[in-house]
Amino acid sequence: MSKIIVEHKPSTSNLEALGVSKWPTWRKEVSVFPWTFHEQEIAYILEGECVITPEGGSPVKFGKGDLVTFPSGIKASWEVKQPLHKHYKLEGSAFGQMLRRAKAFLKL
């Protein structure tokens, strides 16, 4: 299983090179929920504090100012401890993302 990678306080130049400020954003209230990453996701945490526990793995903590890479294919439980606001980028095209989700839903 690939690991979740947390980069604490990435450099401004790294964030600019990735184009983070142009990525869409997502918000989530304090909650606990399951999630499957159908493709790799890179997230830059604007606000909040979370713990994510991959199936069969150890909990990973991250929060404001962290750049987090979630590998494709992992299933995990999210615990949003403080309201989350993040920029995110998903691997691949929108069509490919939709196709992967449809296959997962249909269990193909």
Secondary structure, DSSP 8 states (H G I E B T S, - for coil): ----EEEES--HHHHHHHTGGGS-EEEE-SEEEEEE-SS-EEEEEEEEEEEEEETTS--EEEETTEEEEE-TT-EEEEEEEEEEEEEEEESS-HHHHHHHHHHHHHT-
